[in-house]
Amino acid sequence: MQNQESKTHRVGEWASLRNTSVEIAEAIFEVANYDEKDAEKIWEDGSDEVLERAFKKTDKDTLFWGEQTIERKNV
């Protein structure tokens, strides 16, 4: 079982490879229960639940999901 530090590193690396904000990647992995296959599917399909969770993690007004810029006001 991974500890929190290794989960955080893995999620950060995953986010970087996909040009996705860490907050969104963290929310994706939470929703996917840290299953990478499920996380990849969520990343490809999108998720309103992920966006809501991601913006709760930060005070930023914009986050990046791949090539899309997501604005807080649109969530």
C-alpha positions, 0 to 999 in steps of 0.5 A: 500500500502506498503512503500519502507522500508516494501518492502525492508524488505519483499524482503530481507526475501524472498531472504534469504528463497530461498538462493538467492542474494538480488540483484536478489530478488529485480530484480525479484520483480521489474519485477513482479511488487511486485506480490509475485505469479509472483515473485515465478514463475520468480524465478522458471523459471529464467529470463535473464532480472532479471539477467541484472537488478541484476548485474546493482545493484552491482559491485559483480562478482557473485550472487546466484539464489538458488543453482546456482552461476551466474557470471557477465561475463556470463550475 
